[in-house]
């Protein structure tokens, strides 16, 4: 395991030290996941299909909760709900 310390710029940018970014190439997409005060970085190209589906489900769930909190919730029957989830 490699450990390094870096700084956050006023523009929100960080420099990933050379030994930490070994195996990454310039322009490569990187997935960032924040959990509390931790940030996880992962090559986006290595995301498997299940993780993509899980992230989309989480995004849509968060979107739905925001609508409910804003008083924009809707009701629908089970079959319509399943159809909507498959979109």
C-alpha positions as a Markdown table, in Angstrom:
| # | Residue | x | y | z |
|---|---|---|---|---|
| 1 | Unk | 0.0 | 0.0 | 0.0 |
| 2 | Unk | 1.3 | 3.4 | -0.9 |
| 3 | Unk | 0.5 | 6.5 | 1.2 |
| 4 | Unk | 1.2 | 10.1 | 0.2 |
| 5 | Unk | 0.0 | 13.6 | 1.3 |
| 6 | Unk | -1.1 | 16.2 | -1.2 |
| 7 | Unk | -2.9 | 19.6 | -1.1 |
| 8 | Unk | -6.2 | 20.8 | -2.4 |
| 9 | Unk | -5.9 | 24.0 | -4.5 |
| 10 | Unk | -8.2 | 27.0 | -4.2 |
| 11 | Unk | -9.8 | 25.6 | -7.4 |
| 12 | Unk | -10.6 | 22.3 | -5.8 |
| 13 | Unk | -7.8 | 20.5 | -7.7 |
| 14 | Unk | -5.4 | 17.9 | -6.3 |
| 15 | Unk | -2.2 | 16.5 | -7.6 |
| 16 | Unk | -2.0 | 12.8 | -7.4 |
| 17 | Unk | 1.7 | 11.9 | -6.6 |
| 18 | Unk | 3.5 | 9.9 | -9.3 |
| 19 | Unk | 3.8 | 6.7 | -7.3 |
| 20 | Unk | 0.1 | 6.7 | -6.5 |
| 21 | Unk | -1.0 | 7.4 | -10.1 |
| 22 | Unk | 1.1 | 4.6 | -11.5 |
| 23 | Unk | -1.0 | 2.7 | -14.0 |
| 24 | Unk | -3.2 | 5.7 | -14.8 |
| 25 | Unk | -2.9 | 7.6 | -18.1 |
| 26 | Unk | -3.5 | 11.2 | -18.9 |
| 27 | Unk | -7.1 | 11.9 | -19.7 |
| 28 | Unk | -8.4 | 8.6 | -18.2 |
| 29 | Unk | -11.8 | 8.9 | -16.5 |
| 30 | Unk | -11.7 | 8.3 | -12.8 |
| 31 | Unk | -14.7 | 7.4 | -10.6 |
| 32 | Unk | -14.8 | 9.3 | -7.2 |
| 33 | Unk | -16.9 | 8.1 | -4.3 |
| 34 | Unk | -17.2 | 10.2 | -1.2 |
| 35 | Unk | -18.2 | 8.6 | 2.1 |
| 36 | Unk | -18.0 | 11.1 | 5.0 |
| 37 | Unk | -14.4 | 12.4 | 5.1 |
| 38 | Unk | -13.1 | 9.6 | 2.8 |
| 39 | Unk | -12.7 | 9.8 | -1.0 |
| 40 | Unk | -12.1 | 6.7 | -3.1 |
| 41 | Unk | -10.7 | 7.0 | -6.6 |
| 42 | Unk | -11.0 | 4.1 | -9.1 |
| 43 | Unk | -10.4 | 3.8 | -12.8 |
| 44 | Unk | -13.8 | 4.2 | -14.5 |
| 45 | Unk | -12.8 | 1.8 | -17.2 |
| 46 | Unk | -12.6 | -1.0 | -14.6 |
| 47 | Unk | -16.2 | -0.6 | -13.3 |
| 48 | Unk | -18.1 | -3.7 | -13.9 |
| 49 | Unk | -21.7 | -3.8 | -15.1 |
| 50 | Unk | -23.2 | -4.5 | -11.7 |
| 51 | Unk | -21.5 | -1.5 | -10.2 |
| 52 | Unk | -22.8 | 0.7 | -13.0 |
| 53 | Unk | -26.3 | -0.6 | -12.3 |
| 54 | Unk | -25.9 | -0.1 | -8.5 |
| 55 | Unk | -24.7 | 3.5 | -9.1 |
| 56 | Unk | -27.6 | 4.3 | -11.4 |
| 57 | Unk | -30.0 | 2.8 | -8.8 |
| 58 | Unk | -28.5 | 5.0 | -6.1 |
| 59 | Unk | -28.7 | 8.1 | -8.3 |
| 60 | Unk | -32.3 | 7.5 | -9.1 |
| 61 | Unk | -33.2 | 6.7 | -5.5 |
| 62 | Unk | -31.5 | 10.0 | -4.4 |
| 63 | Unk | -33.4 | 11.8 | -7.1 |
| 64 | Unk | -36.7 | 10.3 | -5.9 |
| 65 | Unk | -36.1 | 11.2 | -2.3 |
| 66 | Unk | -35.4 | 14.8 | -3.3 |
| 67 | Unk | -38.7 | 14.9 | -5.1 |
| 68 | Unk | -40.5 | 13.5 | -2.1 |
| 69 | Unk | -38.9 | 16.0 | 0.2 |
| 70 | Unk | -40.0 | 18.8 | -2.2 |
| 71 | Unk | -43.6 | 17.5 | -2.1 |
| 72 | Unk | -43.4 | 16.2 | -5.7 |
| 73 | Unk | -43.9 | 12.5 | -4.9 |
| 74 | Unk | -46.2 | 10.4 | -7.0 |
| 75 | Unk | -47.9 | 7.1 | -6.5 |
| 76 | Unk | -48.2 | 4.3 | -9.0 |
| 77 | Unk | -49.2 | 0.6 | -9.0 |
| 78 | Unk | -46.5 | -2.1 | -8.8 |
| 79 | Unk | -46.4 | -3.0 | -12.5 |
| 80 | Unk | -46.0 | 0.7 | -13.5 |
| 81 | Unk | -43.2 | 1.0 | -10.9 |
| 82 | Unk | -41.3 | -2.0 | -12.3 |
| 83 | Unk | -41.6 | -0.6 | -15.8 |
| 84 | Unk | -40.3 | 2.8 | -14.7 |
| 85 | Unk | -37.4 | 1.1 | -12.9 |
| 86 | Unk | -36.3 | -0.7 | -16.1 |
| 87 | Unk | -35.9 | 2.5 | -18.0 |
